[in-house]
Amino acid sequence: MDIRRINHNKGQIMIGIVVMFVVISLSIISGVAWNVQKETLAESNLSSSARSYYSAEAITEDVVYRIKNGIQVSPTETININGAIGTAVITDELGNKIVSTLGDYRNSIRKTSVSLSEGTGASFHYGVQAGQGGFVMENSSQIYGNLFSNGPAIGSGSSMVSGDIVSSGSSGLIEGIYSLGSAYSNTIRNSTISGDAYYKNIYDTSVLGTQFPDSLDQELEALPISDELIESLKDEAEMGGIITTPCPYVIDTNKTIGPIKINCNLQIKGSPVVILKGNVWVSGDIYFDNGPQIKVDSSLGNKSVAMIADKESNRTSSSKIEVSNTTSFEGSGAEGSYVLLISNNNSSENGGSVKAIEVENSVVGDLIVFAGHGEIFLKNSINLKEVSAYKIHLQNTAAITYETGLQNTIFTSGPSGGFNINSWGEVK
């Protein structure tokens, strides 16, 4: 009996072990299955999210392409890609077109947004940018921003640059300049550099940061406005009409003007308020004197307006701009709106001494000046936003205060203008 009892107990133990093994096995299998299920679900969600995003991007690209190329597009456009629905809604906001897109596949939502501005644009990345004619600053002139020159950058007196200085190419030279930023040039001489210095040759210069001898010369860089862009701005002005008389064309009372072409010299004098509704092309010289106020029309939003001096038959002694005596310039009131003065005088580029643009004596405001083939001369208590030219000369208390909005300056639109993409990205 004892033997039979022992055998019976052994059978119960074996059954218990088997049951425990089954329970443990089922637990393990259940855990693995749960993990597999979670990963499968996550993979499915990721796939759905990706398909939603691609449907949103697909309809966005289609709508943007049509807007930029003048193809008809409805306020709401939809696309279906194998069950993934992309819907784009187009709205107007302060002169911009906003394309808001939603992609949906199996309730997995992804959204994108694109902002486009109508018209022609330019990017000004430096407070001052000079061509191969180089840059000169004297006395107490100041630049609040970066300076880039394809020629030498020469300073004297107590002139100061708050940002970096670049003099590009194998003949690059920075001389006599005090910089709060870093300096990049083949040769640096008689300067004070608060940041780092990158050079091949250095003489009599104090560098507070790190020095990098035998550095590569910086590449030359094109000026921000091309001749082709200027021609398109002129075309837009001419489409508004042509003024042939009286000559010179004088504005001395309040007036709204533009887009327009004026076939002789333009003089704005006294204290009128002149509202610019479009680009102004002057086939001659432009003079501002004795306190006029030049404003971009408020209806133009964040767009800028160009006033261009270009007598195509005489770019050596004509096509000049002179600004003096408390002239002020204002944008539309929206961020990113400026008045841009452009001269096509090319005397300096051809070795002459005629100044393309002269600005002096208490000139202030939302003003950019550009002379791609000529010299700009600035002096005496002026404060501009940006200056670019073949050659630039600052004197006395002239100051340039760069604004970040200049990286994407949009001009008024015309028949030849398209749409520029300001931003493109996914949103929540």
C-alpha positions in Angstrom: 0.0 0.0 0.0 2.8 2.3 0.8 4.3 1.6 -2.7 0.9 2.3 -4.4 0.5 5.6 -2.4 3.9 6.7 -3.6 3.2 6.0 -7.2 -0.2 7.8 -7.0 1.6 10.9 -5.5 4.1 10.8 -8.3 1.3 11.0 -10.9 -0.2 14.1 -9.2 3.2 15.8 -9.2 3.6 15.1 -12.9 0.2 16.5 -13.7 1.0 19.7 -11.7 4.3 20.2 -13.5 2.5 19.8 -16.9 -0.2 22.3 -15.9 2.5 24.8 -14.8 4.4 24.4 -18.0 1.3 25.0 -20.1 0.4 28.1 -18.1 3.9 29.5 -18.4 4.0 28.7 -22.1 0.7 30.4 -22.7 1.9 33.5 -20.8 5.0 33.7 -22.9 3.1 33.2 -26.1 0.5 35.8 -25.1 3.3 38.3 -24.3 5.0 37.7 -27.6 1.7 37.9 -29.4 0.9 41.2 -27.7 4.3 42.7 -28.6 3.8 41.5 -32.2 0.4 43.0 -32.3 1.6 46.4 -30.9 4.5 46.5 -33.4 2.1 45.6 -36.2 -0.3 48.4 -35.1 2.6 50.9 -34.7 3.8 50.0 -38.2 0.3 50.3 -39.6 -0.1 53.8 -37.9 3.3 54.9 -39.3 2.4 53.7 -42.7 -1.0 55.5 -42.5 0.7 58.7 -41.3 3.3 58.5 -44.1 0.5 58.1 -46.7 -1.4 61.0 -45.2 1.7 63.2 -45.4 2.5 62.2 -49.0 -1.1 63.0 -50.1 -0.8 66.4 -48.4 2.5 67.1 -50.1 1.2 65.9 -53.5 -1.7 68.3 -53.6 0.5 71.1 -52.2 3.0 70.7 -54.9 0.3 70.6 -57.6 -1.4 73.8 -56.3 1.9 75.7 -55.8 3.0 74.7 -59.3 -0.3 76.0 -60.8 -0.1 79.3 -58.8 3.5 80.0 -59.8 2.8 79.3 -63.5 -0.5 81.1 -63.8 -2.6 78.0 -64.3 -6.2 78.2 -63.1 -6.7 76.8 -59.6 -9.9 76.6 -57.4 -10.0 77.9 -53.8 -10.2 74.2 -52.7 -8.4 71.3 -54.4 -8.5 67.6 -53.6 -6.5 64.5 -54.6 -7.2 60.8 -53.9 -4.1 58.5 -53.9 -5.3 55.0 -53.3 -7.6 56.1 -50.4 -5.3 58.8 -49.0 -7.1 62.1 -49.4 -5.2 65.4 -49.7 -7.2 68.6 -49.5 -5.7 72.1 -50.1 -7.4 75.3 -49.2 -6.1 78.6 -50.8 -6.6 81.9 -48.9 -5.3 85.4 -49.3 -3.6 87.1 -46.4 -1.9 90.5 -46.5 -1.1 90.2 -50.2 0.2 86.6 -49.8 -1.4 83.4 -50.8 -1.5 80.7 -48.1 -2.0 77.1 -49.1 -3.2 75.1 -46.1 -3.2 71.3 -46.8 -4.6 68.3 -44.9 -3.8 64.7 -45.6 -6.0 61.9 -44.3 -5.6 58.2 -44.5 -7.6 56.0 -42.1 -8.0 59.0 -39.8 -4.2 59.6 -39.5 -4.0 63.4 -40.1 -0.9 65.3 -41.4 -1.0 69.1 -42.2 1.3 71.3 -44.3 1.3 75.1 -45.0 2.9 77.2 -47.8 3.1 81.0 -48.0 3.7 82.6 -51.4 4.2 86.3 -52.2 3.4 87.7 -55.5 6.0 89.7 -57.4 9.8 89.7 -57.8 12.1 89.4 -54.8 15.6 89.8 -53.7 17.7 88.7 -50.8 20.0 91.1 -49.0 22.2 89.1 -46.6 24.6 91.8 -45.5 24.3 95.3 -44.1 26.7 96.4 -46.8 27.8 94.4 -49.9 30.3 95.9 -52.3 31.5 94.6 -55.7 35.0 94.6 -57.0 35.2 98.4 -56.6 35.5 97.7 -52.9 34.5 99.6 -49.8 35.7 102.6 -47.8 34.5 103.9 -44.5 35.8 107.0 -42.8 35.5 109.1 -39.6 32.6 107.9 -37.4 30.7 105.9 -40.0 29.1 102.7 -38.6 27.6 99.5 -39.9 25.3 97.5 -37.7 25.4 94.2 -39.5 27.9 92.3 -41.7 30.1 93.7 -44.5 31.0 91.7 -47.6 33.2 93.0 -50.3 34.5 91.5 -53.6 37.2 94.2 -53.4 39.2 95.7 -50.5 37.5 96.9 -47.3 39.3 100.0 -46.0 38.5 101.9 -42.9 39.9 104.9 -41.0 39.1 107.1 -38.0 36.7 105.6 -35.4 34.5 103.8 -38.0 33.0 100.5 -36.7 31.4 97.3 -38.0 29.3 95.4 -35.5 29.3 92.1 -37.4 31.7 90.1 -39.6 33.8 91.5 -42.4 34.7 89.6 -45.6 37.0 90.7 -48.3 36.9 87.9 -50.9 39.4 86.6 -53.4 43.1 86.2 -53.6 43.5 90.0 -53.5 41.3 90.4 -50.5 42.3 93.1 -48.0 40.9 94.4 -44.8 42.7 97.4 -43.5 42.1 100.0 -40.7 38.8 98.6 -39.6 37.5 97.9 -36.1 35.1 94.9 -36.1 33.1 93.5 -33.2 32.8 90.2 -35.2 35.2 88.1 -37.2 37.3 88.9 -40.2 37.9 86.9 -43.4 40.5 88.1 -45.9 43.7 87.1 -47.7 45.4 90.0 -45.9 44.4 91.8 -42.7 46.3 94.9 -41.8 46.2 97.7 -39.1 42.9 96.5 -37.8 41.2 95.5 -34.5 39.2 92.2 -34.7 37.1 91.3 -31.6 36.2 87.9 -33.0 38.3 85.4 -35.0 40.6 86.1 -37.9 40.9 83.9 -41.0 43.8 85.0 -43.3 47.0 84.2 -45.2 48.8 87.4 -44.2 48.4 89.6 -41.1 50.2 92.8 -40.0 49.8 95.1 -37.0 46.4 93.7 -36.1 44.9 92.9 -32.7 42.8 89.8 -32.7 40.9 89.0 -29.5 39.5 85.7 -30.8 41.3 82.8 -32.4 43.6 83.2 -35.4 43.4 80.9 -38.4 46.5 81.4 -40.6 46.7 79.9 -44.1 42.9 80.0 -44.4 41.2 79.6 -47.8 40.3 82.8 -49.6 36.5 83.5 -49.6 34.7 83.1 -52.8 33.4 86.1 -54.8 29.7 86.7 -54.4 27.2 88.3 -56.8 25.4 91.4 -55.8 21.8 90.8 -54.6 20.0 92.4 -57.6 20.7 91.2 -61.1 20.4 93.3 -64.3 17.6 91.0 -65.4 15.6 91.8 -62.2 16.1 95.5 -62.8 14.8 95.1 -66.3 11.7 93.4 -65.0 11.1 96.2 -62.5 11.4 98.7 -65.3 8.9 96.8 -67.4 6.4 96.8 -64.6 6.8 100.6 -64.2 6.4 101.2 -67.9 3.2 99.1 -68.1 1.6 101.8 -65.9 2.1 104.5 -68.5 4.7 107.0 -69.7 5.1 110.7 -68.8 6.9 112.8 -71.4 6.2 116.4 -70.2 6.8 118.7 -68.4 10.6 118.2 -68.3 12.1 118.1 -65.8 9.2 116.5 -64.0 8.8 118.3 -60.6 6.8 117.1 -57.6 6.4 119.8 -54.9 2.9 119.0 -53.6 1.3 115.9 -52.2 1.0 113.2 -55.0 0.4 109.5 -55.5 2.5 108.0 -58.3 3.4 104.7 -59.9 3.7 102.4 -61.6 5.0 104.8 -64.2 7.9 105.7 -66.5 9.1 109.3 -66.6 11.1 110.2 -69.8 13.2 112.9 -68.2 14.7 114.0 -64.9 12.6 113.7 -61.8 12.8 116.3 -59.0 11.0 115.9 -55.6 11.5 119.0 -53.5 10.0 120.9 -50.6 7.9 119.0 -48.1 5.4 117.0 -50.1 4.2 113.5 -49.2 4.7 111.3 -52.2 2.9 107.9 -52.1 4.3 105.1 -54.3 1.7 102.6 -55.6 4.2 100.9 -58.0 7.7 101.1 -59.4 8.9 104.4 -60.9 11.4 104.3 -63.8 13.1 107.6 -64.6 15.0 107.9 -67.9 17.3 110.5 -66.4 18.3 111.6 -62.9 16.4 111.6 -59.7 16.7 114.4 -57.1 15.2 114.5 -53.5 15.7 117.8 -51.7 14.5 119.8 -48.7 12.3 117.5 -46.7 10.0 115.4 -48.9 8.4 112.2 -47.5 8.4 109.2 -49.7 6.0 106.4 -48.7 4.9 103.0 -50.0 1.1 102.8 -50.3 -0.4 101.0 -47.4 -2.4 98.7 -49.7 0.8 97.0 -50.9 1.3 95.1 -47.6 4.8 93.7 -47.2 5.9 94.6 -50.7 8.6 97.1 -51.6 8.7 99.7 -54.3 11.7 100.6 -56.6 12.6 104.0 -58.0 15.0 103.4 -60.8 17.3 106.0 -62.5 18.3 104.6 -65.9 18.8 106.6 -69.0 19.7 103.8 -71.3 21.5 106.0 -73.8 23.6 107.6 -71.1 24.7 105.6 -68.1 28.1 107.4 -67.7 27.1 111.0 -66.7 23.3 110.4 -66.3 21.2 107.8 -64.5 22.1 109.3 -61.1 20.3 109.7 -57.8 20.9 112.5 -55.2 19.2 112.5 -51.8 19.7 115.3 -49.3 18.4 117.5 -46.5 16.0 115.6 -44.2 14.3 113.4 -46.8 12.5 110.5 -45.2 11.4 107.2 -46.6 8.7 104.9 -45.2 7.4 101.4 -46.1 3.8 100.5 -46.2 3.7 100.0 -42.5 3.9 96.2 -42.8 7.1 94.4 -41.9 9.4 93.9 -44.9 8.3 96.9 -46.9 11.0 99.3 -48.1 11.7 102.0 -50.7 14.5 100.9 -53.0 16.6 103.4 -55.0 18.4 101.9 -57.9 20.9 103.6 -60.2 22.2 102.1 -63.4 25.0 104.6 -63.7 28.2 102.7 -64.6 30.9 105.4 -64.4 32.7 103.8 -61.5 32.9 100.4 -63.1 34.5 102.0 -66.2 37.1 104.0 -64.2 35.1 107.3 -63.9 34.5 109.5 -60.9 30.7 110.2 -61.3 28.7 109.0 -58.3 25.8 106.8 -59.1 24.0 107.6 -55.8 24.8 110.3 -53.2 22.9 110.4 -49.9 23.6 113.0 -47.3 22.3 115.2 -44.5 19.7 113.7 -42.2 18.2 111.1 -44.6 16.4 108.4 -42.6 13.8 105.6 -42.9 13.0 102.3 -44.7 15.5 102.9 -47.4 17.7 100.5 -49.5 20.1 101.9 -52.1 21.6 99.9 -54.9 24.1 100.6 -57.8 25.3 97.4 -59.3 27.8 99.1 -61.7 28.4 102.4 -59.9 29.6 104.1 -56.7 27.4 105.0 -53.7 28.6 107.8 -51.5 27.0 108.3 -48.1 27.8 111.0 -45.6 26.5 113.2 -42.7 23.8 111.8 -40.3 22.0 109.3 -42.5 20.6 106.0 -41.4 19.8 103.4 -44.1 18.7 99.7 -43.9 21.1 98.2 -46.5 23.6 99.4 -49.2 24.9 97.3 -52.2 27.0 98.7 -55.0 30.0 98.1 -57.2 31.8 100.6 -54.9 30.7 102.1 -51.6 32.1 105.0 -49.6 30.8 105.9 -46.1 31.9 109.2 -44.5 31.3 111.1 -41.3 28.4 109.8 -39.2 26.7 107.8 -41.9 25.2 104.6 -40.5 23.6 101.4 -41.9 21.4 99.3 -39.6 20.6 96.0 -41.2 17.2 94.3 -40.7 16.7 90.6 -40.9 13.6 91.1 -43.0 15.8 92.1 -45.9 16.7 88.4 -46.5 13.4 88.2 -48.5 12.4 91.5 -49.9 9.4 91.4 -52.3 8.7 94.0 -54.9 5.4 95.1 -56.3 4.0 92.6 -58.8 3.7 93.2 -62.5 2.8 91.4 -65.7 6.2 89.7 -65.6 6.0 88.9 -61.9 5.3 85.4 -60.5 5.0 84.1 -57.0 7.8 83.5 -54.6 7.8 80.9 -51.9 8.3 82.4 -48.4 7.8 79.3 -46.3 6.9 75.6 -46.8 6.6 73.1 -44.0 4.5 70.8 -41.8 2.3 72.3 -39.2 0.3 71.0 -36.2 
